[in-house]
Amino acid sequence: MLLSTGRPPEVQILGVNFNEGDEVVCSKESEANPSIEATTRLHDVRTVSTISHDMNDAIPVLRVGRFDIPERIAAHGTFVRLAGKPR
């Protein structure tokens, strides 16, 4: 929907151990073309968990954040696969 308005698509993620401004690496692969890689930054990151983690340090803080798919990666008909790396 955002592509049709000229804006890049956006992905929202839910997880732990990420912060506002963290770098996100997006890549696009195709058998016919060389692989493309581009970076973007997380924005609108906020905590969404309950206060359970305040009482127990073993429970991580659950967060939500968004990032824009870079223009070099986004295109009509593109499929998105999210692959994270533990820190």
C-alpha positions, 0 to 999 in steps of 0.5 A, spaced: 500 500 500 505 504 501 509 503 495 503 505 491 503 512 494 511 513 493 513 511 500 517 505 502 514 499 505 514 499 513 516 493 517 514 492 524 518 487 529 516 485 536 522 482 540 528 483 545 535 487 545 534 492 540 533 500 541 531 506 537 536 507 531 539 500 531 541 498 524 537 494 520 541 490 514 536 488 508 538 484 502 535 482 496 537 476 492 535 473 485 537 467 481 538 472 475 541 478 479 546 479 483 545 480 491 543 487 493 544 489 500 542 496 504 541 499 511 536 502 515 535 504 522 529 502 527 524 507 529 518 508 534 521 503 538 517 502 545 517 497 550 510 493 550 511 488 556 508 488 562 512 490 569 514 482 570 521 484 567 522 489 573 521 483 578 525 478 575 531 480 571 531 473 567 525 476 563 527 480 558 524 487 556 519 486 550 519 491 545 516 493 538 519 497 533 519 499 525 523 500 520 522 502 512 525 497 507 530 501 503 528 503 496 533 499 493 530 493 496 523 495 495 519 493 489 512 491 487 512 483 487 518 483 492 517 478 498 520 479 505 523 474 509 526 477 516 532 473 519 535 476 525 542 475 528 543 474 536 547 479 539 
